[in-house]
């Protein structure tokens, strides 16, 4: 409960403010926007330092190739499985069947795509967080390998100081997470109220059920193959999951998750490579959401998707979502781009998903659990997982 209450209380306060004073509540979105903005700009250089440091340490031992191949193969398999799982869940649960959704009936629900007139203008003038993580990875790995081949103690020491310094700054920034959670909840309720969400409860229930099943079946199977009990692992990282849930940003869990994984028995040279890659390439929760979202919209519009459209959807969603970590609304933005390019669902129907995007916490939680499982699976496959530390950390007698 110690990780839950500090965030639940401001969320409840934000809910109350949104219902009692909607105009004032909408202005509170600036708190959440500024928090995510700062978190993103701090996390990108942290990922760069983590990759450079680990690549330089592993490169001269020629181990980066093996770990990289294991990680990329695992990410590719999980990405495909999550998309197929989302499609199958959409067909089985039929969240959009029987819905009558017309763009003319949804004027209020399209508002989230626009910037409220009451939003402070200085936030809009801040530099945009559109940096592509793939470009960051492409620059970091060659730099790290070069340092591994031609080591320079001064440069390596500087990179390590930057890494530790950024870790410390981000941990201090996370102190303000409850304030950001308050602002996000107040703005969402103040702008939409509760009524617009009622027609979408079926979709919300379906995506949450599908995400839970995916975590238990697919991620649970991967964890079992690595020799780790999934439910105990989820309990072990529950504080990080609370943080991600209430701040609506998976980046908020990066630093504490990295430390937890090292205590769990994953060597730092593995977590510092696999975790940043996973945050960019292993977005199982996002892929599942995109697949189910498109299925929902197609069912609501009365459109039948053929294999040709489904194949295009898989490819385009996998490509367009790379590097979107840390950008608010990246999941629904990727889905909107996919819908627009496929031309099989009326694009205006996307307005209804903008209205509930902030409720899609299951997408973030599935991603974060997947990041942690990926590190354990790769460490186990590489033979460097500390089994004694794993058993000790996940012991029923221990509390994280």
C-alpha positions, 0 to 999 in steps of 0.5 A, a space after each residue: 500500500 505504501 506505493 499506492 496511497 501517495 498517488 491514489 490520494 491526489 488522483 481522487 482529489 483530481 477527480 473531485 476537482 474535475 467534477 466540481 470545477 471543470 474550467 479550473 480542472 482543465 488548467 491543471 493539465 499543465 502540471 502533467 504536461 510539464 512533468 512528462 516533458 521534463 521526464 522525457 528530456 531527461 530519459 533520452 540522454 539517460 538511455 544514450 549513456 546506458 547504451 554507450 556504457 554497456 556497449 563499451 563494457 561488452 564490446 571488447 569481450 564480444 558479448 554484445 552481439 550475442 545479447 543483441 541477437 537474443 534480445 532482437 529475436 525475443 522482441 520480434 516474436 513478442 511483437 508479432 504475438 501481441 498483434 495477433 493476440 489483439 486481433 484474436 481478442 477483438 474478433 472473439 470479444 467483439 467490443 464494437 459489435 452493435 455500436 452506432 458511431 457517427 462523427 456528427 454525434 461526437 463533437 464533444 469527444 473530438 475536443 481532446 485532440 485540440 489544445 484547450 484555450 485555457 492551456 498556458 501558452 508557454 507550454 506550447 512553446 517548449 521544444 517538442 519531444 519528437 526525437 526518434 529513439 531509433 536514431 538515439 540507439 543508432 548513435 549510442 551503440 557505435 559510440 560504445 563499441 568504438 570506446 570498447 575497441 579504443 578505450 579512453 578512461 576519461 570519456 568512459 568516466 564522463 559517461 558514467 558520471 552522466 549516467 549516475 547524475 541523470 539517474 539521481 535527477 530523475 529519482 528526484 523528479 519522481 517526487 513530483 509524480 503525485 502532482 502530475 497525477 493530480 493534474 492529469 486526472 483533473 484535466 481529463 474529468 474536467 474536459 470530458 466528464 463521465 458521460 462520454 465514457 459510458 458508450 466505450 465501457 465495453 471496449 475498455 473492459 475488452 482491452 483490459 481483459 485481453 491485456 490481462 490474458 496476454 500477460 498471464 498466458 504469453 508473458 507468463 509462458 516466457 517467464 516460466 521458460 526463464 524459471 521465474 514465477 510471473 505473479 511474484 515478479 509482478 508483486 516485486 515491481 508493484 511500486 513501479 507499476 503504481 507509478 506508471 499507472 498514475 503518471 500515464 508514462 512508462 518512462 516513469 518506471 525506467 530508473 526504478 525498474 532498472 535497479 529492481 532488475 539488477 537486485 533480481 539477478 540481471 547483470 547491469 551489462 544486460 539490463 543497460 542494453 536490453 531495457 533501453 532497447 525494450 522501451 523502443 522495440 518491445 511494446 507488446 501492450 501498445 501493439 495489442 491496443 492498436 490491433 484491438 482498437 482497429 478491430 473495434 473501429 471496424 466493427 463499429 463502422 460495419 467494415 470487414 477487414 480482409 487478410 490484405 488489410 490486416 497484413 498492412 496493419 501489422 507492418 505499418 503499426 510495428 514500424 510507426 510505433 518505433 521510437 514513440 516511447 515517452 511521447 504522450 498519446 503515442 499509442 492512439 497517434 499510431 493507431 490514427 496513422 494506421 487508420 488513415 493510411 489503410 483507408 478501411 475505417 472512417 478516420 473521423 471515428 478515431 475521435 472516440 478513442 482520443 476521449 478514452 486514451 488516458 484510461 488505457 493504463 493496461 497498455 502501459 502496464 503490459 509494456 512495463 511488465 514486458 520490459 522486465 520479463 524481457 531482461 530476465 529472459 535474455 539474461 537467462 538465455 545468455 546464462 548470466 542470470 543470478 538464480 540465487 538472487 532471483 530466488 531470494 528477491 522473489 521469495 514469498 517471505 520477502 516484500 519489495 
